[in-house]
Amino acid sequence: MLQATMADMRKSIDFFQTNEVISIINGRKKQELGYFVPTYFKTDFLNFLNELDKKKRLQNAIKAANAQKLDPISDASVGDGIE
């Protein structure tokens, strides 16, 4: 993986023609800002992001279901049908 600063991105036309993922850092503070993913990896990267999103939604649904199981139904309330 290559490293580049924001200034490198602005001044280099070759920056956007690479087939490698580039880690973008703040040149002054030496902090990581993010990544540049070239179009070469676009389909694989989008599939990866979709899988992450599905896993996140599934984990949230499992948390909600577990919380629902722990919530007792009292005499004055009506169940929602989730077993």
Secondary structure, 3 states (H helix, E strand, C coil): CEEEEHHHHHHCCHHHHCCCCEEEECCCCCCEEEEECCHHHHHHHHHHHHHHHHHHHHHHHHHHHHHHHHCCCCCCCCCCCCC
